[in-house]
Amino acid sequence: MKGFAAKDLRGNDVQELRRTLAKLQDDLFQHRLKNTTNQLTNTMLIRKTRRQIAILHTVLGEEKET
């Protein structure tokens, strides 16, 4: 998945953001599993996925405020 910025996500439907969050959390689990079994060649995927999850949490938190 290509990286994204918070400004790109603002204005999207909350349900769509939650689906994206669920997919990213599943991806993170898969990356960690592969890393544990030494099958993950690019360990930066874990870091990027965690950051994308944090961005989504930020945007979802902003949606709750309004």
N, C-alpha and C positions, 0 to 999 in steps of 0.2 A: 504494500500500500504506500502510495506517495504521501509525503508529509503535507501537513496543512497548518494554517494559522487560525487563530481564534476569530479573526475578522471574517474569514471565509465561512465560518460556521454560524455566526450570529444571523438570526433571521430564519434559520432552518426550523423545521417542525421538531418539537420536543421528542415525539415518538421516533423520528428518524435518527435523532442524536442518540437516543437510548439504544436503538438497534446497532448503531455504529459502535457505541461503547461496549455492548455485549460481544460484538465481533472482535474488537481489539483485545478484550480481556481473554477471549478464547485463543486468539493469536499469541498473546503473551504466555499463556499456559503452554501452548505447543512449543514456543521458542525455548522456554525454560526446560521442558521435557527433553527436547533435542539437545540442549546444552548439557544436561546432566548425562546423557548417553553419548556425548561427544559426536553428535551428528550435525550440530549447528556450525556452519563454517563462518558465518558473519555474526559475531556476538554483538555487534552494534544494533542489531534488530531488537534486542531486548530493551536497550536504552531508548531507542526511537519510539518503540511501542509504549513504553511507560510515559514518555513525554506527551504522546498523542492522547493517552488516557487522561493525563493531568489537564491538558487543554480542554478536553471534552467536559471534565468535571467542573472546570472554571466556567465554561459557557452555560452548562446546566444550572450552576449556582446563580449565575446572573439572571437566568430566566425565572427562577423562583422568586427573586427579589421584585420583579416587575409584575 
